[in-house]
Amino acid sequence: MAKAFRPGDWRAGYYRDQTFMWATGMSNVREFFAQLYGNPDVEAEPASGGRQMGNHFATRFLDEAGEYRRSVDMANSSADVSNVAGWMPRLIGLAYASKLYRDNPQLKSAQDGFSISGNEVAFGTIGDASTSEGLFWESVNAAGVLQVPLALSVWDDGYGISVPISMATTKSSISDVLRGFIPDDRPGIDIHVLRGWDYAGLVEGYLRGVERVRSGHKPAIFHVIEITQPQGHSTSGSHERYKSKDRLKFEKDFDCIARMREWLIEQGIASESQMQGWEAADKEAVEAARDLAWEAYQSPVREERDRLVALLGQAGTHETQTIAGSLAESSKVTRAMVMGAASRALATLRGLESPARDELARFVGAYGRENRERYNSHVYSASTESPLNVPVVPAEYSDSSPTVDGRMVLLRNFDANFARDSRI
């Protein structure tokens, strides 16, 4: 899939797309760990500044001044959402934008930086069990009706957590169910069935299928079957409890990483010794990225902790010394721990008049403001183009203003907007 992804394309997917994000350069291992740790520094964790859950990806499409970047020159990902299939309507919107840029002549002058004649494809991903969601069906139908450049991949491992697909999907196959969407003499949706362990087949299938999506604005679904989960759905339950011995053997024999390794050696691309060397180097690189991300997250927090410990030492009471000692001994420290310790210490000094107490109170106030900026800012746009900067136009009434239903006000508003701008 990553080989068919081009600059200007967009992704709307979910939290199992880390390999795709790394393969396209939209994320990397160090940023992955930075998000896991919740680092609020957007240089370290550009997807959300530590505000999203792990594996919730995004790319930044505004620059520091709040201006749009040239998305046509970038690989782009919309921000992930957690509710199952919730990203599907957004996927339709991204694909529909390309169609409008290609088909609407009035947008030609406005597409610079956003589109090149609608050549951009919207890539989506979803798990097979999630195809039971209503948003999936509504979005797939919309893709077929609108004929938008959408490439949707369905990852199918045969289970929805522990529920077998036979109990979740009619005919145990989403591509079989969707065959009525395949084009005949009428437009529809191309459907490709690929195998998750067949690297060469995947590359060929995606390159061929996505080219048709891009050139002809023909939506496509890539149903990738025989996906394996060597460790099960999650750490909350062992898949040995609900998968048969035959299935577990299949997952071992057809694990995509193991099969890819075999293919590289069979094709003469690498030798066994080269593979071993690369695997060792990769493990080292991942562990180094993990440690660097952890240090980048912890280092400023430890400095903040040390500032507080010094202030508590100046207070000189038994209670503040106890709090400082406990905080100083923590090998892993968070800003919540620092703020909690400072607030408890300040409470023990209530009623006292001393420079140390005043300094601690200033620390608590300033630290609270800093953390609100770290974690609560930019909920809305802070740029000069923010809608919040649009001047409020108050309603004006006269003594003879009629009383009408609110729906009539909306209808008249539409009339006025249509008269003002024909592009609407």
C-alpha positions in Angstrom: 0.0 0.0 0.0 2.8 2.4 0.9 4.3 1.9 -2.6 1.2 3.2 -4.2 1.0 6.3 -1.9 2.1 9.5 -3.4 2.8 13.1 -2.2 -0.5 14.9 -2.0 -2.4 11.7 -1.0 -4.3 11.5 2.2 -4.9 8.8 4.9 -7.9 8.3 7.1 -7.3 5.2 9.2 -7.0 3.8 12.6 -4.6 2.7 15.3 -3.1 -0.3 13.6 -1.5 1.6 10.8 2.0 2.2 12.4 3.8 0.2 9.7 2.1 2.2 6.9 2.9 5.4 8.7 6.6 4.5 9.0 6.8 3.2 5.4 5.5 6.5 4.0 7.6 8.7 6.3 4.6 10.2 8.0 5.8 8.9 11.4 8.8 7.0 12.8 9.7 4.8 15.7 10.9 7.6 18.0 7.7 9.6 17.4 5.7 6.4 18.1 7.3 6.1 21.6 7.0 9.9 22.2 3.3 9.6 21.8 3.2 6.5 24.0 4.9 8.5 26.7 2.6 11.6 26.1 5.3 14.0 25.3 3.6 17.5 24.8 6.5 18.8 22.7 5.2 18.9 19.1 8.8 18.6 17.8 9.1 15.2 19.5 5.4 14.2 19.0 4.0 16.1 16.0 0.8 14.1 15.7 -0.9 15.6 18.7 1.6 16.9 21.2 0.9 14.0 23.5 -2.8 14.6 23.6 -4.0 11.6 21.7 -3.8 7.9 22.7 -1.0 5.8 21.4 -1.0 4.8 17.7 -3.4 7.8 16.9 -1.6 9.3 14.0 -1.8 12.7 12.2 0.4 15.0 10.1 0.5 18.7 10.6 -1.1 20.7 7.7 -0.7 24.1 9.3 2.6 25.9 9.8 3.8 27.8 12.8 1.9 30.9 11.6 -1.3 29.0 11.1 -1.1 29.0 7.3 -1.8 25.9 5.3 1.2 23.9 4.1 1.4 22.7 0.6 -0.3 19.3 1.0 0.5 18.4 -2.6 4.2 18.2 -1.7 3.6 16.1 1.5 2.3 12.7 2.6 -0.8 13.6 4.6 -2.8 11.9 7.4 -5.9 13.2 9.0 -6.0 12.8 12.8 -7.2 9.4 14.0 -10.4 9.0 15.9 -11.0 6.1 18.4 -14.7 5.3 17.8 -15.0 2.3 15.5 -15.4 3.3 11.8 -15.7 6.9 12.8 -13.1 7.9 10.3 -15.0 6.5 7.3 -17.1 9.7 6.7 -13.9 11.7 6.8 -12.4 9.4 4.2 -15.3 10.1 1.9 -14.8 13.9 2.4 -11.1 13.7 1.6 -11.8 11.7 -1.6 -14.7 13.9 -2.6 -12.4 17.0 -2.3 -10.1 15.5 -5.0 -13.2 14.9 -7.2 -14.3 18.5 -6.8 -10.8 19.8 -7.6 -10.8 17.8 -10.8 -14.4 18.4 -12.0 -15.3 21.9 -10.7 -13.7 24.6 -13.0 -14.4 27.2 -10.4 -11.9 25.5 -8.1 -9.0 25.6 -10.5 -7.7 28.9 -9.3 -8.0 27.8 -5.6 -6.3 24.5 -5.8 -2.6 25.6 -5.7 -1.0 23.8 -2.8 -4.1 21.6 -2.1 -4.5 19.6 -5.3 -3.0 19.0 -8.8 -6.2 18.5 -10.9 -7.7 16.1 -8.4 -4.9 13.5 -8.8 -4.8 12.8 -5.0 -6.1 9.5 -3.6 -7.7 9.1 -0.1 -6.4 5.9 1.5 -8.5 4.3 4.2 -8.0 1.3 6.5 -10.4 -0.7 8.6 -10.6 -4.1 10.3 -12.9 -6.8 9.1 -15.1 -6.8 12.2 -15.5 -3.0 12.0 -17.2 -3.4 8.6 -20.3 -4.3 10.5 -20.6 -0.6 11.6 -23.3 1.5 10.0 -20.7 4.2 9.1 -18.8 1.7 7.0 -21.9 0.9 4.9 -23.0 4.5 4.5 -19.5 5.5 3.4 -19.1 2.6 1.0 -22.4 3.4 -0.6 -21.5 7.1 -0.8 -18.1 6.2 -2.5 -20.0 4.3 -5.2 -22.6 7.0 -5.8 -20.1 9.8 -5.9 -17.3 7.9 -7.7 -14.5 9.4 -5.7 -10.8 8.4 -5.7 -10.9 6.2 -2.6 -8.7 3.2 -1.8 -10.1 1.4 1.2 -8.2 -1.5 2.7 -10.0 -4.1 4.9 -7.6 -6.1 7.1 -9.2 -9.5 7.6 -7.7 -11.9 10.2 -10.9 -13.9 10.4 -11.8 -12.7 13.9 -13.3 -9.7 15.6 -11.3 -9.9 18.8 -12.4 -13.4 19.8 -15.5 -13.6 17.7 -15.0 -15.6 14.4 -16.0 -13.9 11.2 -18.7 -16.4 10.6 -20.6 -14.8 13.5 -20.0 -11.3 12.3 -20.1 -11.1 8.5 -22.6 -12.6 6.1 -20.9 -15.4 4.0 -17.8 -14.9 6.2 -16.4 -12.5 3.6 -16.9 -8.7 3.3 -15.8 -8.8 -0.4 -18.4 -11.5 -1.2 -21.1 -9.4 0.5 -20.0 -6.3 -1.5 -19.9 -8.0 -4.9 -23.0 -6.1 -6.0 -20.9 -3.0 -6.0 -18.6 -4.3 -8.7 -19.0 -2.2 -11.9 -21.0 -3.6 -14.8 -22.4 -1.3 -17.4 -22.9 1.0 -14.4 -20.3 2.6 -12.2 -19.5 1.0 -8.9 -16.6 0.0 -6.7 -13.6 -2.2 -7.8 -13.0 -5.0 -5.4 -9.5 -6.7 -5.0 -8.8 -9.7 -2.8 -5.2 -10.0 -1.7 -3.4 -12.2 0.8 -1.6 -10.5 3.7 1.5 -12.8 3.6 2.1 -12.4 -0.2 4.3 -9.4 -0.5 4.8 -9.5 -4.2 1.1 -10.0 -4.8 0.3 -7.1 -2.5 2.6 -4.7 -4.3 1.3 -5.7 -7.7 -2.3 -5.5 -6.6 -2.0 -2.1 -4.9 0.0 -0.5 -7.7 -2.4 -1.7 -10.4 -5.6 -1.0 -8.4 -4.6 2.4 -7.0 -3.5 3.6 -10.5 -7.1 3.1 -11.7 -8.4 4.9 -8.6 -6.1 7.8 -9.3 -6.5 8.2 -13.0 -10.2 7.4 -13.4 -11.6 8.3 -10.0 -12.8 4.8 -9.6 -13.2 3.8 -5.9 -11.7 0.5 -4.8 -11.8 -1.8 -1.9 -8.8 -4.0 -1.1 -9.9 -7.0 0.9 -6.7 -8.3 2.4 -7.3 -11.8 3.8 -5.3 -14.3 5.7 -3.9 -11.6 8.0 -2.3 -13.1 11.1 -2.0 -12.0 14.7 1.0 -13.8 16.3 0.1 -12.3 19.7 -3.6 -12.2 19.5 -5.9 -9.1 19.4 -4.5 -7.5 22.6 -2.7 -8.4 25.8 -6.1 -8.7 27.6 -6.7 -12.2 26.4 -4.7 -15.1 25.0 -5.9 -16.2 21.5 -4.9 -19.7 22.3 -8.2 -19.9 24.2 -10.4 -19.4 21.1 -8.4 -20.3 18.1 -8.1 -23.9 16.9 -4.7 -25.7 16.7 -4.9 -25.6 12.9 -5.5 -21.9 13.0 -2.6 -21.3 15.4 -0.3 -23.4 13.1 -1.4 -21.4 10.1 -0.7 -18.1 11.9 2.8 -19.4 12.7 3.5 -20.7 9.1 2.0 -17.7 7.3 3.1 -14.9 9.6 3.8 -12.1 7.2 7.1 -11.1 8.7 8.4 -14.7 8.5 7.1 -15.1 5.0 8.7 -11.8 3.9 12.0 -13.0 5.3 11.8 -16.2 3.4 10.9 -14.3 0.2 13.9 -12.0 0.5 16.2 -15.0 0.8 14.5 -17.0 -2.0 14.7 -14.0 -4.4 18.4 -13.6 -3.7 17.8 -10.1 -2.3 19.5 -11.0 1.0 21.3 -13.9 2.5 20.6 -15.5 5.9 23.5 -13.8 7.5 22.5 -10.5 6.1 19.0 -10.9 7.4 20.4 -11.8 10.9 22.6 -8.7 10.8 19.7 -6.4 9.7 17.4 -7.9 12.4 20.0 -7.3 15.1 20.6 -3.7 13.8 16.9 -3.0 13.7 16.4 -4.2 17.2 19.2 -2.0 18.4 17.8 1.0 16.5 14.3 0.5 18.0 15.7 0.2 21.5 17.8 3.3 20.9 14.7 5.2 19.6 12.7 4.1 22.6 15.4 5.3 25.1 16.0 8.6 23.3 12.2 9.3 23.3 12.0 8.5 27.0 14.9 10.7 27.8 13.5 13.6 25.7 10.2 13.2 27.7 11.8 12.8 31.1 14.6 15.3 31.0 12.5 18.5 31.2 10.2 16.9 33.8 13.2 16.0 36.0 14.4 19.5 35.8 11.0 20.8 36.9 11.1 18.2 39.7 14.5 19.3 40.8 13.4 23.0 41.0 10.6 22.0 43.2 12.7 19.8 45.5 15.1 22.8 46.0 12.2 25.0 46.9 10.8 22.5 49.4 14.2 22.3 50.9 14.2 26.0 51.5 10.8 25.7 53.4 12.6 23.6 56.0 9.6 21.9 57.6 9.3 18.2 58.3 6.3 17.8 56.0 8.0 19.6 53.1 11.2 17.6 53.6 9.2 14.3 53.5 7.4 15.3 50.3 10.7 16.4 48.7 12.4 13.2 49.7 9.7 11.0 48.2 9.6 13.1 45.0 13.4 13.1 44.6 13.6 9.3 44.9 11.1 8.7 42.0 12.9 7.2 39.0 10.0 7.9 36.7 8.4 11.3 37.2 5.4 13.0 35.7 4.2 16.5 35.8 1.1 15.4 37.7 3.4 14.1 40.4 5.3 17.4 40.5 2.1 19.5 40.6 0.6 17.2 43.3 3.7 17.4 45.5 3.8 21.2 45.2 0.2 21.6 46.0 0.4 19.3 49.1 3.5 21.0 50.3 1.8 24.4 49.9 -1.2 23.2 51.9 1.1 22.2 54.8 2.4 25.8 54.9 -0.9 27.5 55.0 -1.0 30.3 57.6 2.7 30.8 57.6 4.3 34.0 56.4 7.7 33.3 54.8 9.6 34.0 51.6 9.9 30.2 51.0 6.1 29.8 51.2 5.6 32.8 48.8 8.1 31.3 46.4 6.3 27.9 46.5 3.0 29.6 45.8 4.5 31.4 42.8 5.8 28.0 41.6 2.4 26.4 41.9 0.7 29.3 40.0 3.3 29.4 37.2 3.5 25.6 36.9 -0.3 25.4 36.5 -0.3 28.0 33.8 2.6 26.2 32.0 0.7 22.9 32.0 -2.5 24.4 30.9 -0.6 25.8 27.9 1.0 22.4 27.3 -2.1 20.3 27.5 -5.1 22.6 27.0 -4.1 25.1 24.4 -5.0 25.1 20.7 -8.3 23.4 21.3 -9.4 26.1 18.8 -7.3 27.8 16.2 -5.0 30.4 17.6 -4.0 31.8 14.2 -5.0 35.2 12.7 -7.4 33.2 10.5 -9.3 31.7 13.5 -13.1 31.8 13.1 -13.0 33.2 16.7 -11.6 36.4 15.2 -14.6 37.0 12.9 -16.4 40.1 14.3 -19.8 39.4 15.8 -22.6 41.0 13.8 -25.5 41.4 16.3 -29.0 40.8 15.1 -31.1 44.0 14.4 -34.8 44.1 15.0 -37.4 46.8 14.4 -40.7 47.3 16.0 -42.3 45.8 12.9 -40.1 42.7 12.7 -42.4 39.7 12.2 -42.2 36.6 14.3 -41.5 33.5 12.2 -40.3 29.9 12.7 -36.6 29.4 13.0 -36.6 27.2 9.9 -37.8 30.2 7.9 -34.8 32.2 9.1 -32.5 29.3 7.9 -34.3 29.2 4.5 -33.9 32.9 4.0 -30.3 32.6 5.0 -29.8 30.0 2.2 -31.5 32.3 -0.3 -29.2 35.2 0.7 -26.1 33.1 0.4 -27.0 31.6 -2.9 -27.7 35.1 -4.3 -24.4 36.3 -2.9 -22.2 33.5 -4.2 -23.2 31.2 -7.1 -20.4 28.7 -6.2 -22.4 27.6 -3.2 
